[in-house]
Amino acid sequence: MDINETIKSQLEENPVILYMKGTPQAPQCGFSAKTVQALMACGERFAFVNILDNQELREGLKVYSSWPTYPQLYINGELVGGCDIVLEMSENGELAQAVKDAVKQAEA
């Protein structure tokens, strides 16, 4: 399976997925830590991928998304954005609604 197929598969299988540096329990950068906090505040489960564990994925996702930095949050297969966008959405309530809707839709 090539890297684009791997990414597509991950996005199809997970309604909310965060590509980050480290893990939610041990983020490896401040931006990933802030993004995880915002996601956890939504109260729903989300998938994550530690891009530091897979150099091919780390580089391939930048091309796939046309987004050069991490973390990258995807909801329903669509790139939401990085830390700044996620925090802004969290502050105005959009993040919690989008995450809850995606999880509910996936369970239906």
Secondary structure as UniProt FT lines:
FT   HELIX           3..13
FT   STRAND          16..20
FT   HELIX           30..40
FT   TURN            41..43
FT   STRAND          47..50
FT   HELIX           51..53
FT   HELIX           55..65
FT   STRAND          72..75
FT   TURN            76..77
FT   STRAND          78..81
FT   HELIX           83..92
FT   HELIX           94..107
//
